[in-house]
Amino acid sequence: MDQGESDRTPHQTEKTKAAARLREQRRAEALRANLGRRKEQARARRDEVADQEPPEGA
């Protein structure tokens, strides 16, 4: 066996690759959800500050 080869069977290697793809997909989804949540929080803060400030020209 070459030094670069592992003892894993091709089936185990495919399972490992599939698990890694699934982990990466879930991570990307979590990052997108987190970004959306942060944008919504920033929007809410902006609206709150705008409600507290007197209108311009008043």
Residue frames as qw, qx, qy, qz and C-alpha x, y, z in Angstrom:
[[0.000, 0.889, 0.457, 0.000, 0.00, 0.00, 0.00],
 [0.371, 0.549, -0.038, 0.748, 1.35, 3.45, -0.89],
 [0.275, -0.190, -0.511, 0.792, 2.00, 5.90, 1.90],
 [0.219, -0.034, -0.078, -0.972, -0.66, 8.28, 0.58],
 [0.553, -0.266, -0.644, -0.457, -3.38, 5.64, 0.71],
 [0.444, -0.360, 0.502, -0.649, -5.51, 5.11, 3.78],
 [0.068, -0.003, 0.994, -0.085, -6.92, 1.88, 5.16],
 [0.496, 0.344, 0.387, -0.697, -10.47, 3.03, 4.47],
 [0.446, 0.326, 0.788, 0.272, -12.60, 1.25, 1.95],
 [0.047, 0.227, 0.399, 0.887, -14.03, 3.28, -0.93],
 [0.352, -0.650, -0.613, -0.280, -17.46, 3.02, 0.73],
 [0.495, -0.626, -0.346, 0.493, -16.13, 4.50, 3.99],
 [0.310, -0.128, 0.167, 0.927, -14.43, 7.29, 2.05],
 [0.117, -0.438, -0.539, -0.710, -17.68, 8.16, 0.28],
 [0.455, -0.703, -0.546, 0.031, -19.56, 8.17, 3.60],
 [0.475, -0.463, -0.153, 0.732, -16.92, 10.51, 5.05],
 [0.155, 0.079, 0.339, 0.925, -17.14, 12.83, 2.05],
 [0.264, -0.583, -0.607, -0.471, -20.95, 12.84, 2.22],
 [0.496, -0.678, -0.442, 0.315, -20.84, 13.66, 5.94],
 [0.379, -0.291, 0.033, 0.878, -18.41, 16.51, 5.28],
 [0.010, -0.310, -0.484, -0.818, -20.67, 17.90, 2.53],
 [0.394, -0.674, -0.598, -0.183, -23.67, 17.70, 4.85],
 [0.493, -0.563, -0.289, 0.596, -21.77, 19.47, 7.66],
 [0.249, -0.091, 0.216, 0.940, -20.68, 22.23, 5.28],
 [0.159, -0.481, -0.589, -0.630, -24.23, 22.64, 3.93],
 [0.463, -0.709, -0.525, 0.088, -25.66, 22.92, 7.46],
 [0.454, -0.412, -0.108, 0.783, -22.94, 25.41, 8.40],
 [0.109, 0.147, 0.376, 0.908, -23.75, 27.57, 5.37],
 [0.307, -0.620, -0.604, -0.396, -27.47, 27.49, 6.20],
 [0.511, -0.651, -0.404, 0.389, -26.75, 28.50, 9.80],
 [0.354, -0.219, 0.075, 0.906, -24.58, 31.39, 8.63],
 [0.061, -0.364, -0.496, -0.786, -27.32, 32.62, 6.28],
 [0.436, -0.686, -0.571, -0.116, -29.91, 32.40, 9.05],
 [0.512, -0.521, -0.249, 0.636, -27.62, 34.25, 11.43],
 [0.221, 0.029, 0.247, 0.943, -27.02, 37.00, 8.87],
 [0.232, -0.540, -0.562, -0.582, -30.77, 37.43, 8.37],
 [0.524, -0.676, -0.483, 0.186, -31.31, 37.61, 12.11],
 [0.446, -0.353, -0.074, 0.819, -28.55, 40.25, 12.52],
 [0.063, 0.249, 0.394, 0.883, -30.00, 42.33, 9.67],
 [0.376, -0.651, -0.571, -0.329, -33.44, 42.20, 11.29],
 [0.542, -0.604, -0.352, 0.467, -32.00, 43.26, 14.66],
 [0.327, -0.133, 0.118, 0.928, -30.16, 46.18, 13.05],
 [0.119, -0.443, -0.517, -0.722, -33.35, 47.23, 11.26],
 [0.478, -0.695, -0.537, -0.017, -35.28, 47.12, 14.55],
 [0.494, -0.465, -0.183, 0.711, -32.62, 49.25, 16.28],
 [0.172, 0.113, 0.309, 0.929, -32.70, 51.80, 13.43],
 [0.280, -0.585, -0.566, -0.509, -36.49, 52.01, 13.64],
 [0.536, -0.651, -0.456, 0.284, -36.35, 52.41, 17.42],
 [0.396, -0.296, -0.011, 0.869, -33.82, 55.26, 17.17],
 [0.009, 0.289, 0.452, 0.843, -35.87, 56.92, 14.44],
 [0.389, -0.670, -0.590, -0.227, -38.97, 56.77, 16.66],
 [0.532, -0.597, -0.324, 0.505, -37.10, 58.45, 19.53],
 [0.319, -0.113, 0.148, 0.929, -35.65, 61.34, 17.51],
 [0.302, 0.672, 0.328, -0.592, -37.83, 64.38, 16.84],
 [0.655, 0.581, 0.410, 0.256, -38.72, 64.85, 13.17],
 [0.448, -0.064, 0.160, 0.877, -36.38, 67.14, 11.26],
 [0.018, -0.395, -0.319, -0.862, -37.57, 70.70, 10.87],
 [0.466, -0.683, -0.546, -0.133, -39.67, 70.57, 14.04]]
